[in-house]
């Protein structure tokens, strides 16, 4: 349970088990950098989470597959199913509220 960078070989395996957050971001995106800091705080407070970061500047095919048209875009998966997505940056309390609605 940690923050990992996208890896095509392990992506499906990770999102299919439990609760996973996927952060689609761009390299020169101010809101993406803010969200990255928020996710660092989140994993510190909730170390049982899996967070996958997908750099859409590099991973064009992955962004296209998930119909990512703008960043940041966050997908919330539970047992392999996309249960919510959120575009734009979010604060720590906003993310925690989404997590609590999905998990509990």
Buried (B, 14 or more C-beta within 10 A) or exposed (E): BEBEEBEEEEBEEBBEEBBBBBBBBBEEBEBBBBBBEBBEEBBEEBEEBBBBBBBBBEBEEBBEEBEBEEBBBBBBBBEEEEBEBBBEBBEEEEBBEBBEEEEE
